Amino acid sequence: MGWLLALGSVVALAVLVERVADRVAIAAARAVVVPARRRTTRIHRCDCTTVTLDADRRTTHDGRFGLWFGGDGHAVVGQVRSLDPVAGTVTRELLAVRGELAGHDRAAWTGHVHAGPEALSRRHREVEVPVAGGVAPAWRIEPAGRARSATWAIHIHGLGSTRVGVLGGVAAADALGMTSLIVSYRGDGEGPDAEGGRVSSLGLREWRDVDAAIGHARDRGAEHVVLVGWSLGGAIALQLTEHSAHRDLIDRLVLVGPVTDARTAIRQGARDRRLPGWIAASAIRVLSDDRSRRVGLPEPIDFARLDWTRPERLTVPALVLHSAGDRQVPLSSSVLFAMANPALVRLIELEPAEHGWEYNLDPQGFTDAIVEFLSAAREDDRLG
């Protein structure tokens, strides 16, 4: 009888391990498609010209960044003034403040240099784009000069971000006389809720809302559009090149740290968090099968449709701006994307920066690269 008891214990342990593994897989899958809460950092002190924060790899990063505090308060933070390794703090330049920073002890460190379109000093207005289930608000931003291009720039933010996250791309569009449309989409907190709330389909459903925005631009005179996609916004832009009802309008792509293969990005995210590889593999399996409903998705994710590193899918010229410092979406995926489409993709590796912070590190270089690419494309079209 002893061996039967031992066998029963082994079976019970195996069932327990399987249940725990399943719960871990579900939790990992949810972490992929549900935006995480914005992390905050401690404010130690501030004055009219500086702010002192907890020092970590984000708050000591080179470049210009934003701090969100007290709801809608926003500060623009410049370069590092000093580091105190004993106290574990960093003091940085304080360049601009909207609201009253003094008195707040925590703030969210972000790549959002611009708190909203008003920070660009351009004529702008909010428009409502009708989409399935409601409306997706967008900002229409007019170029500064009198010369207006018939090409519009459609700016698409990534997962866990909002429209303010892509305002850095407006300067390049503005330099070429393009009207910019900064869009939202379902599940991002501004567009309609997805079927599971704020749950991302990794671009497989969101593209329809951006397609409605392209139709909005066409109805108002756009003859061509350039899609400027950041991170997951890049994946959405790529889906549009295949599925948009307005594919004939899509002239060029500008992709910033784009997700060109979602599976690679998920594996990289696990490595960055020092998680074992089986957790990433389990999350991918959950998102690919019927268990995806347990994380709020209406249907399993077809990862093959999200893999743009395969040759002969891309049909539109694309500029990719990416950094080897990206810990969320590896530069290697953009390299494979470029190798798969050598005649259509121009890849520029920018200075080392965290994910989506290429603009924060070098705004002028970022803008110049886009202007050069789009200007050359326009000249090629004229000569052709």
Number of C-alpha atoms within 10 A of each C-alpha: 6 7 8 9 10 11 12 12 12 12 12 12 12 12 12 12 12 12 12 12 15 16 12 15 23 22 16 22 26 22 15 24 19 20 16 11 7 12 10 16 17 16 20 15 15 19 11 12 12 17 23 23 23 20 19 12 8 15 21 18 18 17 19 24 25 24 22 22 20 15 8 9 15 24 25 21 25 22 17 20 12 13 17 12 9 6 9 11 20 21 24 22 20 22 17 15 17 13 13 12 23 12 10 14 16 19 23 17 21 22 26 25 24 19 22 14 20 12 10 15 9 14 12 17 13 13 17 16 22 15 19 11 12 13 19 24 21 23 20 21 25 21 22 17 11 8 10 15 16 14 23 29 30 30 30 30 26 26 21 19 22 19 24 18 23 26 23 20 24 24 22 21 26 22 16 20 21 27 25 29 28 29 28 29 30 28 22 25 17 17 24 21 17 21 14 15 15 20 25 26 24 22 24 17 15 24 25 21 23 28 23 22 26 30 17 17 24 18 10 9 11 19 16 21 26 23 28 27 27 29 23 26 29 27 28 30 29 29 22 23 23 14 12 20 14 17 16 11 20 23 20 22 24 27 28 30 31 31 33 27 23 24 18 17 20 23 22 20 18 20 16 11 10 9 13 11 12 13 21 24 17 18 25 23 18 24 27 16 13 14 18 21 14 15 20 19 21 15 14 16 21 14 15 11 13 20 19 24 19 15 13 9 14 19 13 17 18 25 21 26 24 31 25 17 18 18 17 22 29 24 22 13 22 28 20 17 25 21 17 18 22 13 12 16 21 19 19 16 17 19 15 16 22 22 22 23 26 26 23 23 21 16 16 12 14 21 18 14 17 22 18 12 16 22 14 12 15 14 10 10 9 8 7 6
